[in-house]
């Protein structure tokens, strides 16, 4: 279940990135509002995947590593975006 949620969250992040990069949310405001509304659910799905990966680490390392690779980068990108909004590019 966590792997399915992780793939759905990854698909969401790809769609979110496309809409954000190409400014499609300006020409399609309803879809943009829907994508913004689903943002917290995608973050929660990634957090759930990370927790599942860490709980599986001692039992099945290969599956846990796959979940970490699938769920880690989107949350790191969100954290970097929030850091950039509040503190600028001075890291």
C-alpha positions as CSV (number, residue, x, y, z in Angstrom):
1,X,0.0,0.0,0.0
2,X,2.8,2.4,0.8
3,X,4.5,1.8,-2.5
4,X,1.2,2.5,-4.4
5,X,0.7,5.8,-2.4
6,X,4.3,6.7,-3.1
7,X,3.9,6.3,-6.8
8,X,0.7,8.3,-6.8
9,X,2.5,11.0,-4.8
10,X,5.3,11.0,-7.3
11,X,2.9,11.4,-10.2
12,X,1.3,14.3,-8.3
13,X,4.7,15.9,-7.9
14,X,5.4,15.6,-11.6
15,X,2.1,17.2,-12.5
16,X,2.7,19.9,-9.9
17,X,6.1,20.6,-11.3
18,X,4.8,20.8,-14.9
19,X,2.0,23.2,-13.9
20,X,4.3,25.4,-11.8
21,X,7.1,25.5,-14.4
22,X,5.0,26.3,-17.4
23,X,2.5,28.5,-15.6
24,X,-0.5,26.4,-16.6
25,X,-2.2,27.2,-13.4
26,X,-2.9,30.7,-14.8
27,X,-4.7,29.4,-17.9
28,X,-6.5,26.6,-16.0
29,X,-7.3,28.0,-12.6
30,X,-9.7,25.2,-11.6
31,X,-7.0,22.6,-12.1
32,X,-4.5,24.8,-10.3
33,X,-6.8,25.0,-7.3
34,X,-7.2,21.2,-7.3
35,X,-3.5,20.7,-7.4
36,X,-3.0,23.2,-4.6
37,X,-5.7,21.4,-2.5
38,X,-4.0,18.0,-3.0
39,X,-0.5,19.4,-1.9
40,X,-0.9,18.4,1.8
41,X,-2.1,14.9,0.9
42,X,1.0,14.3,-1.3
43,X,3.2,15.5,1.6
44,X,1.4,13.1,4.0
45,X,1.8,10.2,1.5
46,X,5.5,10.8,1.3
47,X,5.8,11.0,5.0
48,X,3.9,7.8,5.4
49,X,6.2,6.2,2.9
50,X,9.3,7.4,4.8
51,X,7.9,6.0,8.0
52,X,7.1,2.7,6.4
53,X,10.6,2.5,4.9
54,X,12.3,3.2,8.2
55,X,10.1,0.6,9.9
56,X,11.0,-2.0,7.2
57,X,14.7,-1.3,7.3
58,X,15.7,-4.2,9.5
59,X,13.4,-6.7,7.8
60,X,13.7,-6.0,4.0
61,X,16.4,-3.5,3.2
62,X,15.9,-3.6,-0.6
63,X,12.3,-2.6,-0.4
64,X,13.0,0.0,2.3
65,X,15.8,1.5,0.2
66,X,13.4,1.7,-2.7
67,X,10.8,3.5,-0.6
68,X,13.4,5.9,0.7
69,X,14.5,6.8,-2.8
70,X,10.9,7.2,-3.9
71,X,9.8,9.4,-1.0
72,X,12.9,11.3,0.0
73,X,13.5,13.7,-2.9
74,X,10.0,15.2,-3.1
75,X,10.1,16.1,0.6
76,X,13.6,17.5,0.3
77,X,12.5,19.7,-2.6
78,X,9.5,20.9,-0.6
79,X,11.8,21.7,2.4
80,X,14.2,23.5,0.1
81,X,11.3,25.5,-1.4
82,X,10.1,26.6,2.0
83,X,13.6,27.4,3.1
84,X,14.1,29.5,-0.1
85,X,10.8,31.4,0.5
86,X,11.7,32.4,4.0
87,X,15.5,32.8,3.9
88,X,16.4,33.3,0.3
89,X,19.3,31.4,-1.4
90,X,21.8,32.0,1.4
91,X,22.4,28.4,2.6
